[in-house]
C-alpha cells in the first residue's frame, strides 16, 4: 500500500494567516460525553504550511499530516475547499 494515502486529513476553518507561509486552522469534532451521553463540540488548533500564502481568514481548508516542518508545524495545506466571500 502507498504510505501517502494513510496520512490523516482534517477539514477546518482558517483563524489566522499573519505568519509567513503558515496558517492556523481550527478543527471541530463532536465527542460523546462518557456519562451523560450528550454530544459535545471539541475544537483543536493546528499550524499548517501554506506555501503560496493563498488562504485568508474564514476559508474552509483541507490539511494533511506531514513530516515536522518546524517546532509546531506538522500539517500542510492540501486544498481550499471554500473561499470566504
C-alpha positions in Angstrom: 0.0 0.0 0.0 1.1 3.5 -0.6 2.0 5.4 2.6 0.7 8.8 1.4 -2.9 7.5 1.4 -2.7 6.6 5.1 -1.9 10.1 6.3 -4.5 11.9 8.4 -6.6 14.6 6.8 -8.8 17.2 8.5 -11.2 19.9 7.3 -11.3 23.2 9.3 -11.6 26.9 9.3 -8.6 29.3 9.0 -8.4 31.5 12.1 -5.1 33.3 11.5 -2.8 33.9 8.5 -0.4 36.5 10.0 2.6 34.2 9.9 4.7 33.8 6.7 3.7 30.7 4.9 1.8 29.4 7.9 -1.9 29.3 8.8 -3.8 28.4 12.0 -6.7 26.0 11.3 -9.4 25.3 13.9 -10.9 21.8 13.5 -14.2 21.0 15.2 -15.3 17.5 16.2 -18.2 16.0 18.2 -17.4 13.7 21.1 -20.0 11.8 23.2 -19.8 12.6 26.9 -18.9 9.4 28.7 -21.5 9.8 31.5 -24.4 11.9 30.1 -24.3 10.8 26.5 -24.6 14.3 25.0 -22.5 15.1 22.0 -20.1 18.0 22.9 -18.2 20.1 20.4 -14.5 20.0 20.9 -12.0 22.2 18.9 -8.3 21.7 18.1 -6.0 24.2 16.5 -3.3 23.2 14.1 -0.5 25.2 12.4 -0.3 24.2 8.7 2.1 25.1 6.0 0.7 27.3 3.3 3.4 27.6 0.7 1.7 30.1 -1.6 0.0 32.3 1.1 -3.3 31.7 -0.7 -5.6 31.4 2.4 -7.5 34.2 4.2 -9.3 34.2 7.5 -12.6 32.3 7.3 -11.6 30.0 4.5 -12.6 26.3 4.8 -9.5 24.2 4.1 -8.3 20.6 4.0 -5.0 19.9 5.7 -2.9 16.7 5.7 -0.4 15.3 8.2 3.3 15.6 7.1 6.8 15.5 8.4 7.7 18.1 11.1 8.4 21.4 9.3 9.1 23.4 12.4 8.6 23.2 16.2 4.8 23.4 15.9 4.0 22.6 12.2 3.2 19.0 11.3 0.4 19.7 8.8 0.3 21.1 5.3 -2.4 22.7 3.2 -3.9 20.3 0.6 -6.7 22.5 -0.9 -9.0 25.4 -0.2 -12.5 23.8 0.0 -14.4 27.1 0.1 -13.2 30.7 -0.1 -14.7 33.3 2.2 -16.9 35.9 0.5 
